[in-house]
């Protein structure tokens, strides 16, 4: 591309040099050679440039125009010595060149698109220029006596052809906001062409068609410019440049429009104005007034269209075309303000797609966008015409409408049935559920209140198991207040040291020996007493506090492990198991946090096991594999918690570097009672054995369950059969000091 750019300017320089030699008129032979080289050479260059043109139509026409002009220039000196039709042979090719030049500009404009304001401004300039051309050149040439009528027609025709070219060229210039190099070359070509034609028009008013050879100099420079434009790589952007904004009253535009408007005044002040001049002047003045009026009307319409476009962009979702939160709020407010409709009822349905993030992470945002578009299409089809369907954020949709609450619940049922049908995207078939919350109006509610209540109901549906719908009730609002209070209290607890770590032993089922401990976070509030983890852990997850809390649990667990080591009561292979949240495992700094904590307490990675949930590995698989791999390289163990309650896929267990799985208490509780639970545990043990993974059973409470686990070859377990979560001092006294396994004390 750089080579063609340099070659383009090289052609311009070479052509300008030859044109100077031609203009110097050192000898007829040198002038003829310069003319021939410029004419033939630039046509050849245009032919070369045509090969790289994306849209070849305008450039073929530019080449055709150049060839016609070249033939006209060559024939003209010969034609003036001929008689009859041959006398006009040069003009035939020149006029053909004008026609092809006009068609070339039209081809460029047809790709770019004609803007009304650009056309109007072009007409204003063209009418003014046309008036001057007619008055200064066409009419004086036509009034000459004692010469053939055809000659007078030709003399008057050239200025009018220039007006047509000028109209198209100005429209092209007014329609583009980017001034590319190829555009500048074309603009220069038009200027040279007009200068040359003005020269010929001047001699035409004197009854001649030929004059000084210098009259052809502008045409030679024009040849050079169009050749440089055809070779420059920017020619392929001419039909796709940014359009100029409406009413772009730039200095350049005004410098063309103002003189055009002044043309009737200049012509009218001439002392020799006759009847014909007055008719032409009246027609031109009427044309300018009409163009100005059209420009004003166009500006008003364009401004209104822009305002409508801006309003649409501000109130609609760009992907689906649905109303956004702003327009939804306006429409719901209008419904609530309408007394008749409010008495009938106003409801709002809030839909959040379940598992949409997994779709985005696994298949990419393009598939995710296609899914959202299809969901919006189904929503529009199901909703009644008087309802508003909106997309208010990522995968959240809202339907609002007038009528009783039953209308909303029926729509929720139909919608969940519709979402149960597969969504076909090229090459992929998806089934995605949705959690739905519904809220109905009350006298004191605003649009934002309704939206908030429906959002709360949606979260209740999600908490109840997803792919459900729930209707808002006041208790949900109290739940939110409780969660806010929990968040505030939790932040205070972190600052005031109310959080502490308890330890539950992990034992060998066969011997009862303690081999490790699970670290469990506890919160003792000074007024409310102990607060259950299931009350504050979800709040910590939602607010992001879990990152800081997780770091605290990790630090406290390893610190306590180091204390027991220094007291020389720690068994050699004893480890502590710490839960890692999904947020922590999405943080690339986790590896460094763990490494720093191990080094700070002089512990090896084998002393630590991080417990993760199955869902973590079902999100961003590559990121999870990277972070888990980095942790394993530290020697840290990785255990899958609550195995069997989630996806339980053998494929991800083989893809990720986990070292153990923990069988959920739901299956352990059925051992010795439910044959199905025993079969599940047996299958998990077989799978773990094949993958060389350790198995730990959770929630063991009876001796019968322990015996069953031993029979199923499960080596490790934890539960109330041995002990619950205990404070560090109690744990050490009961399970470490005087323990039969203390003989294997280690120092690392």
N, C-alpha and C positions, 0 to 999 in steps of 0.2 A: 504493500500500500504506500509505503514511504517512497519507493522508487517511482510509482506513477504520479505521486504528488510533486516530486522533484522534476519529473519529466514534463509535467503540466506547466510549471513555471519556466522551464527551459524552452518549451515551445513558444510561450508568450514572449520571452526575451529574444529568441531568434526571429520571430515574426516582426517584432518591433524594429529590430536592426535592419531587416530587409526592407521594411516600409520606409525607414529613413533613407536608405539608398535609393529607393524609388522616388521619394520626394525630392532628393537632391538633383535629379534629372541630369546626372553627369553624362549619360549617353543614352540614346534610344535603346540600344542593345541591352545595357545594364538594367534599364527600367523594365523592358519586356521580360528579361530573365527573372527579375525580382517579383514581378506580377505572377509569372508562371509558377515559380517556386512556392510563393505564398499560397496561391490558389490551389495548386495540385497537392502541395505538401500538407496544408491544413485539412484538406478533404481526406487525404490518406490517414492523417492522425485521427480524425473523427471516426473513420472506419475501424481503426484499432481500438479506440475507446468504446465503440459500440459493442465490442465483444465482451466487455466487462460490465455492461449496463444491466441492471436488474429489470427495469422497465425500458424496453428497447424502442417503443413507439415514438416518444418525443425525439429521441436521438437519431432515429432513422429520418425523421422529418427535418431535423436540423441539418443533417448531412445532405438530404435532397435539396433543401433550400440553398445550401452553400454551392452545390454543383450547378444549380440553375443560375445563381448569381454569377458564378465563374464563367459559364458559357455566355451569359449576357454581356459580361465585361469584354470577353474575347471577341464576340461578334460585333459589338457596337462600332468600333473604328471601321470595320469592313462594311457594315450595314449602311452607314451614312453616304456611301458612294453608290448604293444600289437604288433601284426604283421599284415602285409598286409595293407589294406585300413584303418583299425582302428588306425594305427600308426599316420595317418594324420588327425584324426577326430578333434583335437583341432585347427589345422590350417584352416580347412574348416570354422569353426565359426569365427575365427579371420579375415580371408579374407572377409567373409560376413560383418563383422563389418566395415572393411575399405570401402567396397563398399557403405554401408549405410551412413558412415561418409562423404564420398565424395558427395553423393546425398544430404545430409543435407546442406552442404556448397553451393551446386549448387542451392538449393531451396532459401537460403538467397540471393544469388547473383541475382537470376532471379527476385526477388521483388525489389532489389535495382537498378538493371540495370548495365550492364557491361560497364565500361568506357575503351576506347581504350588504353589510357595511362596507366591505372591500369593493364590491361591485358598484355601489352607489358613489363612493369616493372616486373610483376609477372613471365612472361616467362624468362626474363633475370636471375632472382634469381633462378628459378627452373632449368634452363639449367645448371647453375653453380653448384647447389647442386646435380643435377642428375649426372653430370660428376664425382663429388667426390664419390657419392654413388656407381656408377657403378665401378669406378676404385678401391675404397677402400674395397667395400663389395661384390658387385654382381659378378664381374669377379673372385676375389680370391675364392669365394664360388663355383663358377661353375667349377673352375680348379681342385678342389679336386678330387682325384681318389678313387677308391675302395668304392664307396657308390652309392645308387640308384640315377638314374638321376632325379627322381621327387624331391628327397631331395635337390639336387643342385638347381633345378628350384625354389623351395620354398625359399631357402636361398637367391637367387638372386632377388626373386619377392618382398620381404618385403621392401627393400630399394626403389624399384621403386614405390611401393604403397605409401610410405611416400612422394616421390617426387610429386605424384598426389595430395595428401592431402595438401602438402606445396603450390603447385601452386594455389589451390582454396582458401586456407586460406590467402595467401599473396594478392591475388586479392581482397578478401573481406576487408582486412586491408587497402589496397591502395585505395579502392573505398569509404571509409568513412572518414569524417573529424571530427566526434565526437567519443570520446572514452568512451562509456558507461561501467558501471560495468559488465554487462553481456558479453560485448565484451572482457573485460580484462580476465574474467574467461575462456572464450573460447580460447583466445590466450594462457593462461597458460596451458590449457588442451592439446593444440597442442604441446607446448614445452615439456611437460612431455611425451607425446606420442612419439615424435621424440627421446628423450633421451632414453626411454625404447627400442625403435626399434633399435637404434644404438648399444645398449648393446647386443641385440639378433643377430644383424647383425655381430657383432664382433665374437661372439661364433660360428656363422654360417660359418665364414671363417676358423674355426677350425674343421668343420665337425659335430658340435653338434646343436641340436634344443633346448635343455634345459641346464640350468646352475644354478647358485646361486639363491636362492629365492629372493635376493635383486634386481634381474633383473625385478621383477614384481612391485617393489615399485613405480617407476614413473607412471605405469598404474593405481595403486590405487589412487595416487594423481590426475591423470587425471580424474578418475571417480568422485572424490570429486568436482573438478572444474566444470565439465559439469552439475553436479547436482545443484551446487550453481547458475550457469547461468540460468538453467531452472526455478529456484524458484524466481530469482530476477525480479521485475516488469519492469525493463528496457528492458527485452527481446522483448517486444512488439514494441519498437522503433528501433530495429536493422535493420528492412527492410525499414525504412523511415528516416534515419539520413541524414544529409546534405552531399552531395558528395564533395569529395576533388577537389580543383581547378586543372586545367591542369598544368603539370610540377611543382608539389608540391615537390621540391627538398629539403625535410626536412632532418635533420640529421639522423633520424631513417631510412628513405628510402635509403639514401646514404650508411648507414652502412650495408645494405643488398646487395645493387647493386654492390658496389665496390669490396667486396670479391668475389662475383659471377663472375665478369669480370676477376678477378685474378686467378680463378680456373684453366683455361687451362695452365697458366704459371706454376703454382705449380705442376700440374700433368706432364707437359712436362719436368720438371727438374729432375724427378725421374730417377735414373740410370737404372732401370730394365724395361723400356718401350719397349714393343715388337710390333709386327705388329698389333695385335688386339687393343692394347692400342692406337696406332696411328690412327687407323680408328675411334675409339670412340672419340679421341681427335679432329680429323678433323671435325667430325659431330657436336660435341659440339661447336667448334670454329665458324663453319659456322652458326650454330643456333644463337649464340650470336651476330655475325655480322649482321645477318638478323634482329634480334630483335632490335639492336641499330639503324639500318637504318630505320626500321619501326617507332621507337620511334621519330627519327628526323623528318620524314615525318609527323607523327601524330602531333608533336608539331607545325609544320608549319600550317597544316590544322586547328588544334584547335585554334591557335592564329588568323588565318584569320576568323574562325567562330565566335570567341569572338568579333573581331572587327566589323564583320557584325551585330552581335547581339547588340553591343553597339550603332552602327550607327542607327540601326532600332529603338532602344529604344529612342534615342535622336531625332529622326525625325518623330515618329509616336505616335498617341494617344493610350494609353494603353487600354482604354475601347472599342473603336470602330475599332481600327486598321487603322484608316484613317491617312493620313499625318497630321502633326501638323504645327504650324505657321512657324517653321524653314524651313521645307521641302517645304511648300507652297511658301515662299519667294524665295527660290532657284529656284523653277520651274517657277514662274512668271518672275523672273529676266532672266532666260534662254529664255523664250518666247519673252521678250522685247529686248533681245540681238540678236535674230534671225531676221535679216532684212526682210526676206520674210514674216515671220509670223507677224511681227510688221506692215508691210504694209497692210496685210489683216485685222489687228485689234487684240487687246488683251483686254478681258473684265474680270471683276471680280464681282461675285454676293455674297453678304454678307447676310446671313440669321440669324435672332435672333428669337427664339421661344417665342411666346406670352403666358404668364401664366405658364411658366415652374416652377417658384418658388412655385406657388400654388400647383402644382403636387407634388413637393418634400416635401413641408410642410404638405400636407394632407395625402399622401400615403406613404411617406418615400423615401429615396434615392435609394432603390433597384428598386422600380417602375420607379423612375426618370431615372435611368441608363438604364433600359429596353426600356424606351421611346426613349432615345438618340440613342441606338443601332438600333431601328427600323427606326428612322428618317434617320440615316446614310445609312441604307440599301436602303431606297427609293431614297435618293439622288444619290447613286451610280447607281441605275437602270435608273434614268431619265437622268443623265449626259452622254454626248457623251464619247466614249472611249478615245479621246485625251484630255479630261478635267481632271483637278485635283480637287478632292473633299477632303476637309480638315475640321478638327474640331480644332478650334484655342483656345477655352476656353469653360467653362461650357456648355451653350446652344447655342453657336455661331458656325455656319458652313460657309464655304466659298467654292464656286465653281469658278475655273478660267479656261479659255480656249481661244484658238485662234478663230478669226472670227469676223464678224460684230456685232455691238451692238444688232441687231435684234435677234441674237441667244440667248443672255442673257435675253432679255425681254420675248421671247417665253418660255425659261426654267423657268422663274419666274412665268409665268401664269400656266404652267403645274405643277410646284411645289406647288403652292397654291391650285390647284385643288386636288393634291395628299394628301396634309395635311388636306384637308377637309374630307377625308375618315377616318372613325374611326380606331384607332389603338388599336388592341386587345392584351391585356396582361392578362395572366391567372387570371380570376375573375374580370377583370376591362376592360371597354371600354372607351377609351379616344379620344377626338377630340381636337386638339391643332392647333392654327394658327401660322403664322409666318410673321414677318415684314422683308422686303427684300430691300436692297439697291444695286444699280448697278453702277459701274464706268467703263469707257472705257479709253484706253490708249491714251496718247498724247506724242509727242517727248520728252518732258522734264520730264515725269513722271517716277518714279522708282516703284518697287514692293510695298514698304512701302507707297508711295504716293497713289497708286491705292487702297490699303487696307484702308487707312485713308479716302479717298473720298467715297468708298463704305460704310464704317461705318457711315459717316455723312448722306449719303442718307438713310441708314437704320433707323437712328434716326428720320429723317424727316418723313419716312413712319409710324413710331411708333407714332409720334406726331400728324399725320394726322388721326389717328383713329385705328392704328394697323391692322394686317392682310392685308397689302397692299404692293405694291412695288413702289419704286421711283428711278429715274435715277438721278445721281449726276449732279448738275450744279454749276457754280462758285458762285452763290448767297449763296449757303449753306456754303461755306468756309467763306464768309463774316459774315454769321450768327454766326459761331463759333468764329470768331475774336470778334464780338460784345459781345458774352457771356463771353469770357475771359476778355474783358475790363470791363464788368459789375461786374465780380467776383472781379477784382482788386479794382474797385471803391467801391464795397460793403464792402470790408475789411477796406478800408480807412474810409468809412462812419461810420462804427461801432466804429472805434478808435476816430473819430473827432466829434461824437455826431450829425450826420446828420439825424439819424433815430429818429422818434417820433411816439407817439401813439395818434390816433384820436378816437373819440367815436361817435357811431350812436345810437340813442335812440331805445329802444324796448318798444312799447306802448300797452296799452289795446285798442283793436279795438273799443270797445263800448264807452269808456269814454274819450279816448285820453290821459289818465294818463301814465306817464313814469314809467315803472316798472324795467327797466334795461338798459344796454348799451352794445353794442358789441365793443370790442377793435380792432381797425384796424391799422396795421402798415403802416406808410407813410415814404417816403424818399424824402427829398428836397436836390438836389445836388447844390452846390454853383455856378456852371456854367451852367449845363443843366436844372436846375429847378426841378420841381416835376417829379419823375420817377414812372411809373405805377407799382403796385404790380405784375401784370402778367409778367413784364419784369425781375424782380429780385428774386421773390419768387422761381420759378423753379430752378434758378441758386443756390440759397441758399440750396434748397433740395438736388441737385446733389452733391454739394461740402461739405455738412455736416455743413455749417454755420448756418443752420436752428436751430440747437440745441442751439447755443449761442444766436441767434436772438429770439428764442422762450422764452428763460429764461429772456431776456431783456423785451419783451412784457408783460410777466407775472408779472415781478417785477414792471414795470411802471404802469400797470393797477391796481394792488393792492395798490401801493403807492398813486396813485391818488384817489382811493376809500377811503383810510385812511384820505387823506387831506379833502375830502368832508365830511367825518364823523366828523372830528375834527371841521370843520366849522359849523356843525350841520345843514347841508342842505340835508343830505342823507335820503331818505325814508326808513322806517323800513325794508322792504323786497326787497330793491333794490339790484341788483346783476350785476356783470360784466361778460361778455361772452368772452372767449379768445380762439382763434384757436390753436389746438395742432396738430403738423405735425406727419406724419407716423414715422419718425425717432425718435421723442420724445417719442412716445408711444411704441417703441421697447426698450426703455431705462428703466431698472428696477430702476434707480435712480430718475425717474420722481416723484414718490410719495414723496420722501424725499425733493426734490426741492420745490414742491408745499406746503408741510407741513411747511418747514422752512420759506417760503415767507409769509404764512398766520400768523404764529406766530410772525414774525418780525414786521408785521403791525397790530397785535392784531385784526385779523379778523377771523370769523368763516368760515367753509367750505361752508355754505349756501350762502355766498356772491360771490362765484365763480362758473361759469359753463365753462367746457371745451368743445369746439366744435370739433368733430371728423368726419372723412369721413367714408362712408360705406366700402370702400376697406380695411381699417385697420382691420376690423373684419373678412375679408375674407382671411387674410394671416395666420399667426400662431395663430390659435384660442385659444389655451391654454394660450399662453403668453399674448395675448390681454385680455383675461378674467381675468387673474391674476392681471395685471396692472390696468385695469379698476376697478376691485373689490377693490383694495387697495385705489384708489382714492375715490370711493364711501364711503368707511369706514371713510374717512375724512369729509364726508358731502358734498363733491364737486358734483355738478350736471354734467351730461354728455348728450350732445345734438348731434344728428346725423345731420350733415350739408348737404345741397343740396339733401335732401331725394327725391328719385324718379328718379334720373339721373344715378344711379349705379345699384347694384344688387337688392336693395329694397326687401329683403327677410324677411318675417315674422319670420322665424326660428331664425335668428341671433338676431333680436330685442328681442325675448323672452329668448335667451340664455345669453345676455350680460346686465349689469345693467345700461342701458341708462334711462334717465329721460325725454327726450324731443326729438322731431324731428322737423327739419326746412324744410318746403316745398319750393322747388326750385322756383326761380322767373320765370322759363320757364312755369310753370303751372299757377302761379298767374296771369301772363300777359294775359292769355286767358279767365279769369273769366268774365262773362257777354258777351263774344264774341264766345268762342268755347265750345260747350256742352261737348266735350270729356275731356277738361281740368277740367271743373266743376265736371265731374263724377270721375276723378282721385282724385281731392282734397277731394271729399265726401268720397271716399273709404279710403283714408289715414286717415281722421278724424275718421272714424268708427273703423279702425284698432287701432289707437292710443287710442281711448276711451276704447276699449276692453283690452288694455295692460296698461291702466292708465298712459299714457304718455301725456305730454303737447305738444301742437302743436303751432309752430310759423311760420308765413308766411313771406317770404322774397320778396323784390322788389315791394312793394305796391306803386303805383304811382298815382292812381286815386281814387276819391270818390266812383266810381262804384265798383271798386275792393274791397274797404273796406266794402261796404254794402253787397257785395256777400259773403265775408268772415264771416261777422256777421251772415248772413243767414245760412251759413254752420257750424256755431258754432265754428269758429276759434277765440280764445280769444286774442292771441297776434300776433303782426306783427311789421315789420320795413320796411322802404323805404322812398323814396323822398317825399311821401305825407306829411310826418311829418318833416323829415330832413335827410340830408346826414351825412357823417362822419365829425365831427367838432373837433376843438382843445378843450382841456379840459376847458379853461376859457369860451369859447363861449357856450359849452355844459352846463356848470353850470349856466350861466346867462339865457339861453333860457329855460332850462328844469328842473332845480332844485330850483333856487332862486325864491321865489314867486310862486312856483308851487302849485296847489290845493292839491297835495298829500303830501305836506310838513308836514302836521299835524301829520303824522305817523313817525316822525324822530326817528331813533334808534341809539344806540351807539356801536353796535358790528360789 
